Amino acid sequence: MSTHHEGQPLASGEGIDDAGVKRKRGTAIKLLLIFCAMYFTAAVIATREFAHIAGIEIFGIPLAIYTGLLVFVVGIVVTRMCLTQDKGA
């Protein structure tokens, strides 16, 4: 049986943790769903039909601006969580 050396590809089925892969996939899907929910919420609020909601001011800034900025924050947090999870493997 050969050992894995840095820079060499793994042989088929060698060194693969099925439970770890399933756990990572599940977590990645959940994080994707969180990001998608935030993105589509911001997109819907920005439509003409929801202009009255988008125009609600919080500290003098419309809600649409907050949701748009929140999409970037959630995207960065989700990306960071995925990279941290991948690094831990």
VMD Tcl script that builds the backbone (N, CA, C; Angstrom):
set m [mol new atoms 267]
animate dup $m
set s [atomselect $m all]
$s set {name element resname resid chain x y z} {
  {N N MET 1 A 0.838 -1.169 0.000}
  {CA C MET 1 A 0.000 0.000 0.000}
  {C C MET 1 A 0.890 1.241 0.000}
  {N N SER 2 A 0.618 2.159 -0.869}
  {CA C SER 2 A 1.456 3.349 -0.970}
  {C C SER 2 A 0.951 4.435 -0.029}
  {N N THR 3 A 1.861 5.304 0.358}
  {CA C THR 3 A 1.486 6.446 1.189}
  {C C THR 3 A 1.392 7.673 0.310}
  {N N HIS 4 A 0.560 8.616 0.731}
  {CA C HIS 4 A 0.360 9.845 -0.039}
  {C C HIS 4 A 1.487 10.830 0.261}
  {N N HIS 5 A 2.099 11.344 -0.777}
  {CA C HIS 5 A 3.137 12.358 -0.638}
  {C C HIS 5 A 2.599 13.677 -1.170}
  {N N GLU 6 A 3.077 14.769 -0.584}
  {CA C GLU 6 A 2.634 16.108 -0.992}
  {C C GLU 6 A 2.867 16.298 -2.493}
  {N N GLY 7 A 1.862 16.778 -3.185}
  {CA C GLY 7 A 1.974 17.050 -4.615}
  {C C GLY 7 A 1.534 15.899 -5.501}
  {N N GLN 8 A 1.292 14.737 -4.913}
  {CA C GLN 8 A 0.847 13.602 -5.693}
  {C C GLN 8 A -0.658 13.440 -5.532}
  {N N PRO 9 A -1.363 13.122 -6.615}
  {CA C PRO 9 A -2.809 12.912 -6.495}
  {C C PRO 9 A -3.107 11.633 -5.720}
  {N N LEU 10 A -4.259 11.631 -5.061}
  {CA C LEU 10 A -4.675 10.441 -4.338}
  {C C LEU 10 A -5.144 9.372 -5.313}
  {N N ALA 11 A -4.848 8.126 -4.995}
  {CA C ALA 11 A -5.364 7.029 -5.799}
  {C C ALA 11 A -6.855 6.901 -5.524}
  {N N SER 12 A -7.546 6.258 -6.400}
  {CA C SER 12 A -9.000 6.111 -6.274}
  {C C SER 12 A -9.386 5.483 -4.940}
  {N N GLY 13 A -10.215 6.210 -4.168}
  {CA C GLY 13 A -10.703 5.703 -2.902}
  {C C GLY 13 A -9.713 5.777 -1.759}
  {N N GLU 14 A -8.533 6.283 -1.998}
  {CA C GLU 14 A -7.497 6.328 -0.978}
  {C C GLU 14 A -7.566 7.641 -0.195}
  {N N GLY 15 A -7.761 7.555 1.079}
  {CA C GLY 15 A -7.735 8.732 1.930}
  {C C GLY 15 A -8.995 9.582 1.893}
  {N N ILE 16 A -10.107 9.037 1.447}
  {CA C ILE 16 A -11.344 9.804 1.363}
  {C C ILE 16 A -12.212 9.465 2.572}
  {N N ASP 17 A -12.647 10.490 3.271}
  {CA C ASP 17 A -13.505 10.324 4.438}
  {C C ASP 17 A -14.939 10.637 4.010}
  {N N ASP 18 A -15.740 9.593 3.766}
  {CA C ASP 18 A -17.103 9.783 3.269}
  {C C ASP 18 A -17.965 10.573 4.237}
  {N N ALA 19 A -17.853 10.305 5.526}
  {CA C ALA 19 A -18.658 11.027 6.516}
  {C C ALA 19 A -18.273 12.509 6.526}
  {N N GLY 20 A -16.989 12.790 6.416}
  {CA C GLY 20 A -16.530 14.175 6.389}
  {C C GLY 20 A -17.001 14.917 5.152}
  {N N VAL 21 A -16.984 14.230 4.027}
  {CA C VAL 21 A -17.441 14.843 2.777}
  {C C VAL 21 A -18.937 15.141 2.849}
  {N N LYS 22 A -19.713 14.220 3.378}
  {CA C LYS 22 A -21.159 14.442 3.504}
  {C C LYS 22 A -21.453 15.582 4.471}
  {N N ARG 23 A -20.715 15.656 5.565}
  {CA C ARG 23 A -20.909 16.731 6.540}
  {C C ARG 23 A -20.577 18.085 5.920}
  {N N LYS 24 A -19.466 18.140 5.199}
  {CA C LYS 24 A -19.071 19.391 4.547}
  {C C LYS 24 A -20.085 19.803 3.481}
  {N N ARG 25 A -20.560 18.832 2.712}
  {CA C ARG 25 A -21.543 19.127 1.674}
  {C C ARG 25 A -22.832 19.669 2.302}
  {N N GLY 26 A -23.277 19.049 3.383}
  {CA C GLY 26 A -24.478 19.504 4.069}
  {C C GLY 26 A -24.324 20.919 4.604}
  {N N THR 27 A -23.183 21.197 5.205}
  {CA C THR 27 A -22.927 22.537 5.725}
  {C C THR 27 A -22.854 23.557 4.598}
  {N N ALA 28 A -22.200 23.200 3.513}
  {CA C ALA 28 A -22.088 24.117 2.373}
  {C C ALA 28 A -23.467 24.419 1.780}
  {N N ILE 29 A -24.324 23.432 1.695}
  {CA C ILE 29 A -25.676 23.647 1.161}
  {C C ILE 29 A -26.472 24.556 2.081}
  {N N LYS 30 A -26.356 24.359 3.390}
  {CA C LYS 30 A -27.056 25.226 4.345}
  {C C LYS 30 A -26.573 26.669 4.238}
  {N N LEU 31 A -25.262 26.856 4.121}
  {CA C LEU 31 A -24.720 28.205 3.983}
  {C C LEU 31 A -25.173 28.852 2.673}
  {N N LEU 32 A -25.239 28.054 1.614}
  {CA C LEU 32 A -25.732 28.565 0.336}
  {C C LEU 32 A -27.188 28.999 0.459}
  {N N LEU 33 A -27.993 28.216 1.147}
  {CA C LEU 33 A -29.402 28.574 1.337}
  {C C LEU 33 A -29.554 29.859 2.155}
  {N N ILE 34 A -28.708 30.037 3.160}
  {CA C ILE 34 A -28.745 31.276 3.947}
  {C C ILE 34 A -28.425 32.467 3.058}
  {N N PHE 35 A -27.379 32.347 2.241}
  {CA C PHE 35 A -27.004 33.444 1.347}
  {C C PHE 35 A -28.108 33.712 0.327}
  {N N CYS 36 A -28.659 32.660 -0.259}
  {CA C CYS 36 A -29.722 32.837 -1.261}
  {C C CYS 36 A -30.949 33.506 -0.659}
  {N N ALA 37 A -31.308 33.118 0.552}
  {CA C ALA 37 A -32.466 33.739 1.211}
  {C C ALA 37 A -32.232 35.227 1.413}
  {N N MET 38 A -31.042 35.594 1.851}
  {CA C MET 38 A -30.739 37.006 2.062}
  {C C MET 38 A -30.717 37.757 0.733}
  {N N TYR 39 A -30.120 37.148 -0.283}
  {CA C TYR 39 A -30.016 37.793 -1.593}
  {C C TYR 39 A -31.404 38.039 -2.194}
  {N N PHE 40 A -32.260 37.022 -2.179}
  {CA C PHE 40 A -33.581 37.179 -2.777}
  {C C PHE 40 A -34.477 38.099 -1.962}
  {N N THR 41 A -34.290 38.123 -0.650}
  {CA C THR 41 A -35.029 39.081 0.175}
  {C C THR 41 A -34.662 40.506 -0.224}
  {N N ALA 42 A -33.372 40.768 -0.369}
  {CA C ALA 42 A -32.923 42.100 -0.777}
  {C C ALA 42 A -33.418 42.433 -2.183}
  {N N ALA 43 A -33.404 41.446 -3.076}
  {CA C ALA 43 A -33.852 41.686 -4.449}
  {C C ALA 43 A -35.349 41.986 -4.507}
  {N N VAL 44 A -36.138 41.275 -3.733}
  {CA C VAL 44 A -37.584 41.497 -3.725}
  {C C VAL 44 A -37.914 42.858 -3.124}
  {N N ILE 45 A -37.227 43.204 -2.050}
  {CA C ILE 45 A -37.476 44.506 -1.416}
  {C C ILE 45 A -37.151 45.650 -2.381}
  {N N ALA 46 A -36.194 45.437 -3.265}
  {CA C ALA 46 A -35.783 46.493 -4.193}
  {C C ALA 46 A -36.710 46.627 -5.403}
  {N N THR 47 A -37.735 45.796 -5.529}
  {CA C THR 47 A -38.636 45.892 -6.675}
  {C C THR 47 A -39.645 47.022 -6.490}
  {N N ARG 48 A -40.270 47.389 -7.585}
  {CA C ARG 48 A -41.241 48.486 -7.573}
  {C C ARG 48 A -42.444 48.178 -6.671}
  {N N GLU 49 A -42.874 46.916 -6.647}
  {CA C GLU 49 A -44.035 46.539 -5.846}
  {C C GLU 49 A -43.799 46.708 -4.350}
  {N N PHE 50 A -42.564 46.608 -3.923}
  {CA C PHE 50 A -42.235 46.723 -2.508}
  {C C PHE 50 A -41.491 48.024 -2.197}
  {N N ALA 51 A -41.691 49.024 -3.010}
  {CA C ALA 51 A -41.015 50.310 -2.809}
  {C C ALA 51 A -41.386 50.937 -1.468}
  {N N HIS 52 A -42.627 50.704 -1.026}
  {CA C HIS 52 A -43.040 51.259 0.265}
  {C C HIS 52 A -42.267 50.620 1.422}
  {N N ILE 53 A -41.889 49.351 1.288}
  {CA C ILE 53 A -41.077 48.692 2.315}
  {C C ILE 53 A -39.623 49.129 2.188}
  {N N ALA 54 A -39.139 49.201 0.959}
  {CA C ALA 54 A -37.749 49.605 0.730}
  {C C ALA 54 A -37.492 51.029 1.202}
  {N N GLY 55 A -38.521 51.834 1.200}
  {CA C GLY 55 A -38.370 53.231 1.589}
  {C C GLY 55 A -38.447 53.489 3.075}
  {N N ILE 56 A -38.703 52.462 3.875}
  {CA C ILE 56 A -38.749 52.644 5.331}
  {C C ILE 56 A -37.370 53.099 5.792}
  {N N GLU 57 A -37.331 54.214 6.483}
  {CA C GLU 57 A -36.040 54.756 6.907}
  {C C GLU 57 A -35.687 54.305 8.314}
  {N N ILE 58 A -34.454 53.871 8.453}
  {CA C ILE 58 A -33.896 53.503 9.745}
  {C C ILE 58 A -32.640 54.346 9.918}
  {N N PHE 59 A -32.653 55.230 10.901}
  {CA C PHE 59 A -31.563 56.184 11.118}
  {C C PHE 59 A -31.292 57.011 9.862}
  {N N GLY 60 A -32.356 57.338 9.130}
  {CA C GLY 60 A -32.243 58.195 7.960}
  {C C GLY 60 A -31.790 57.503 6.685}
  {N N ILE 61 A -31.624 56.184 6.715}
  {CA C ILE 61 A -31.182 55.437 5.534}
  {C C ILE 61 A -32.282 54.432 5.178}
  {N N PRO 62 A -32.656 54.345 3.893}
  {CA C PRO 62 A -33.718 53.415 3.485}
  {C C PRO 62 A -33.350 51.951 3.759}
  {N N LEU 63 A -34.369 51.164 4.043}
  {CA C LEU 63 A -34.186 49.741 4.330}
  {C C LEU 63 A -33.514 49.011 3.162}
  {N N ALA 64 A -33.781 49.443 1.947}
  {CA C ALA 64 A -33.180 48.797 0.768}
  {C C ALA 64 A -31.651 48.886 0.804}
  {N N ILE 65 A -31.127 49.982 1.293}
  {CA C ILE 65 A -29.662 50.128 1.394}
  {C C ILE 65 A -29.120 49.137 2.419}
  {N N TYR 66 A -29.800 49.025 3.558}
  {CA C TYR 66 A -29.363 48.073 4.578}
  {C C TYR 66 A -29.369 46.639 4.068}
  {N N THR 67 A -30.432 46.250 3.379}
  {CA C THR 67 A -30.492 44.865 2.882}
  {C C THR 67 A -29.431 44.619 1.814}
  {N N GLY 68 A -29.176 45.619 0.982}
  {CA C GLY 68 A -28.123 45.477 -0.031}
  {C C GLY 68 A -26.754 45.304 0.602}
  {N N LEU 69 A -26.465 46.087 1.633}
  {CA C LEU 69 A -25.183 45.959 2.333}
  {C C LEU 69 A -25.105 44.641 3.091}
  {N N LEU 70 A -26.233 44.219 3.617}
  {CA C LEU 70 A -26.263 42.966 4.358}
  {C C LEU 70 A -25.962 41.766 3.455}
  {N N VAL 71 A -26.322 41.854 2.194}
  {CA C VAL 71 A -25.995 40.775 1.253}
  {C C VAL 71 A -24.481 40.599 1.164}
  {N N PHE 72 A -23.748 41.709 1.099}
  {CA C PHE 72 A -22.285 41.617 1.044}
  {C C PHE 72 A -21.717 41.038 2.332}
  {N N VAL 73 A -22.236 41.467 3.460}
  {CA C VAL 73 A -21.752 40.967 4.745}
  {C C VAL 73 A -22.021 39.467 4.875}
  {N N VAL 74 A -23.232 39.044 4.545}
  {CA C VAL 74 A -23.569 37.620 4.621}
  {C C VAL 74 A -22.698 36.827 3.644}
  {N N GLY 75 A -22.464 37.356 2.456}
  {CA C GLY 75 A -21.602 36.679 1.488}
  {C C GLY 75 A -20.186 36.490 1.998}
  {N N ILE 76 A -19.645 37.509 2.639}
  {CA C ILE 76 A -18.289 37.419 3.190}
  {C C ILE 76 A -18.245 36.423 4.342}
  {N N VAL 77 A -19.234 36.470 5.218}
  {CA C VAL 77 A -19.272 35.544 6.356}
  {C C VAL 77 A -19.420 34.102 5.881}
  {N N VAL 78 A -20.298 33.864 4.924}
  {CA C VAL 78 A -20.495 32.511 4.400}
  {C C VAL 78 A -19.224 32.004 3.725}
  {N N THR 79 A -18.569 32.853 2.948}
  {CA C THR 79 A -17.321 32.457 2.290}
  {C C THR 79 A -16.258 32.125 3.323}
  {N N ARG 80 A -16.156 32.953 4.331}
  {CA C ARG 80 A -15.174 32.730 5.397}
  {C C ARG 80 A -15.450 31.409 6.115}
  {N N MET 81 A -16.708 31.134 6.388}
  {CA C MET 81 A -17.056 29.885 7.072}
  {C C MET 81 A -16.725 28.665 6.209}
  {N N CYS 82 A -16.987 28.763 4.915}
  {CA C CYS 82 A -16.663 27.642 4.011}
  {C C CYS 82 A -15.163 27.420 3.934}
  {N N LEU 83 A -14.386 28.507 3.838}
  {CA C LEU 83 A -12.931 28.369 3.760}
  {C C LEU 83 A -12.357 27.823 5.052}
  {N N THR 84 A -12.896 28.256 6.188}
  {CA C THR 84 A -12.434 27.755 7.481}
  {C C THR 84 A -12.754 26.278 7.621}
  {N N GLN 85 A -13.942 25.874 7.194}
  {CA C GLN 85 A -14.319 24.477 7.276}
  {C C GLN 85 A -13.431 23.624 6.366}
  {N N ASP 86 A -13.121 24.113 5.190}
  {CA C ASP 86 A -12.287 23.374 4.260}
  {C C ASP 86 A -10.845 23.274 4.774}
  {N N LYS 87 A -10.377 24.321 5.409}
  {CA C LYS 87 A -9.016 24.338 5.929}
  {C C LYS 87 A -8.851 23.344 7.072}
  {N N GLY 88 A -9.912 23.147 7.843}
  {CA C GLY 88 A -9.866 22.240 8.976}
  {C C GLY 88 A -9.749 20.774 8.592}
  {N N ALA 89 A -9.904 20.465 7.319}
  {CA C ALA 89 A -9.882 19.058 6.901}
  {C C ALA 89 A -8.532 18.491 6.824}
}
mol reanalyze $m
mol bondsrecalc $m
mol representation Tube
mol addrep $m
